[in-house]
């Protein structure tokens, strides 16, 4: 399984969208400063994750969310 996830940083007031096979491990990486963008916004909170069957499906969903903007995507789907 693959997952697309949306994180939020209160300090930056920004969202981050990514995809992974292990959401908890990836969140831990973001919060330990292992990303050039995400190390600025620690702590990151997991807002939601979506389960996808294939990597291709997860990449397509990730791009769709990024194109729309995470905040607007969440609002459009009554998730925010």
The 8 nearest C-alpha neighbors of each residue, nearest first, counted from 0:
[[1, 52, 51, 20, 53, 2, 50, 54],
 [0, 2, 20, 51, 19, 54, 50, 52],
 [3, 1, 50, 19, 18, 49, 51, 20],
 [2, 4, 18, 49, 48, 17, 57, 61],
 [5, 3, 48, 17, 16, 47, 18, 2],
 [4, 6, 16, 46, 47, 15, 45, 48],
 [5, 7, 45, 15, 44, 46, 14, 43],
 [8, 6, 14, 44, 43, 13, 15, 9],
 [7, 9, 43, 40, 11, 10, 12, 13],
 [10, 8, 12, 11, 7, 13, 40, 43],
 [9, 11, 8, 12, 40, 41, 42, 13],
 [12, 10, 13, 8, 9, 40, 39, 7],
 [13, 11, 9, 8, 10, 7, 14, 40],
 [14, 12, 11, 8, 7, 15, 9, 10],
 [13, 15, 7, 6, 69, 8, 5, 16],
 [14, 16, 6, 5, 7, 17, 13, 69],
 [17, 15, 5, 4, 6, 61, 14, 65],
 [16, 18, 4, 3, 61, 15, 5, 19],
 [19, 17, 3, 2, 4, 57, 61, 58],
 [18, 20, 2, 21, 1, 22, 3, 17],
 [19, 21, 1, 2, 0, 22, 18, 25],
 [22, 20, 19, 24, 23, 25, 2, 1],
 [21, 23, 25, 24, 26, 19, 20, 2],
 [24, 22, 26, 25, 21, 27, 28, 45],
 [23, 25, 27, 26, 21, 22, 28, 29],
 [24, 26, 28, 22, 27, 23, 21, 29],
 [27, 25, 29, 23, 28, 24, 22, 30],
 [26, 28, 24, 30, 25, 29, 31, 23],
 [29, 27, 25, 31, 26, 30, 33, 24],
 [30, 28, 26, 27, 31, 32, 33, 37],
 [31, 29, 27, 28, 32, 41, 42, 43],
 [30, 32, 28, 29, 33, 27, 38, 41],
 [33, 31, 38, 30, 29, 34, 28, 37],
 [34, 32, 28, 29, 31, 38, 35, 30],
 [35, 33, 37, 36, 38, 32, 29, 28],
 [34, 36, 37, 38, 33, 32, 39, 29],
 [37, 35, 34, 38, 39, 40, 32, 33],
 [36, 38, 34, 39, 40, 29, 35, 32],
 [37, 39, 32, 40, 34, 36, 41, 35],
 [40, 38, 37, 41, 36, 35, 32, 11],
 [39, 41, 8, 37, 38, 11, 10, 42],
 [42, 40, 43, 30, 38, 39, 8, 37],
 [41, 43, 30, 40, 8, 44, 9, 10],
 [42, 44, 8, 41, 7, 6, 30, 40],
 [45, 43, 7, 6, 46, 8, 42, 26],
 [44, 46, 6, 47, 5, 7, 43, 4],
 [47, 45, 6, 5, 44, 7, 48, 4],
 [48, 46, 5, 45, 4, 49, 6, 78],
 [49, 47, 4, 3, 2, 5, 50, 46],
 [48, 50, 3, 2, 4, 51, 47, 57],
 [49, 51, 2, 1, 48, 3, 52, 0],
 [52, 50, 1, 57, 2, 53, 56, 0],
 [51, 53, 0, 1, 50, 56, 54, 57],
 [54, 52, 56, 55, 51, 1, 57, 0],
 [55, 53, 57, 56, 1, 58, 52, 51],
 [54, 56, 58, 53, 57, 59, 52, 60],
 [55, 57, 59, 53, 54, 58, 51, 60],
 [56, 58, 54, 60, 59, 55, 51, 3],
 [59, 57, 61, 55, 60, 56, 62, 54],
 [60, 58, 56, 62, 57, 61, 63, 55],
 [59, 61, 63, 57, 62, 58, 64, 56],
 [62, 60, 58, 64, 63, 59, 57, 3],
 [63, 61, 65, 59, 60, 64, 66, 58],
 [62, 64, 60, 66, 61, 65, 59, 67],
 [65, 63, 67, 61, 62, 66, 69, 68],
 [66, 64, 68, 62, 67, 63, 69, 61],
 [67, 65, 63, 64, 68, 62, 69, 61],
 [68, 66, 64, 65, 72, 63, 71, 69],
 [67, 69, 65, 71, 66, 70, 64, 72],
 [68, 70, 72, 71, 64, 73, 65, 14],
 [69, 71, 73, 72, 68, 74, 14, 79],
 [70, 72, 74, 73, 68, 69, 75, 67],
 [73, 71, 69, 75, 74, 70, 68, 67],
 [72, 74, 78, 79, 70, 76, 71, 75],
 [73, 75, 77, 71, 79, 76, 72, 78],
 [76, 74, 72, 73, 77, 71, 78, 79],
 [75, 77, 73, 74, 78, 72, 79, 71],
 [78, 76, 74, 75, 79, 73, 72, 71],
 [77, 79, 73, 76, 74, 75, 72, 47],
 [78, 73, 74, 77, 70, 76, 75, 46]]
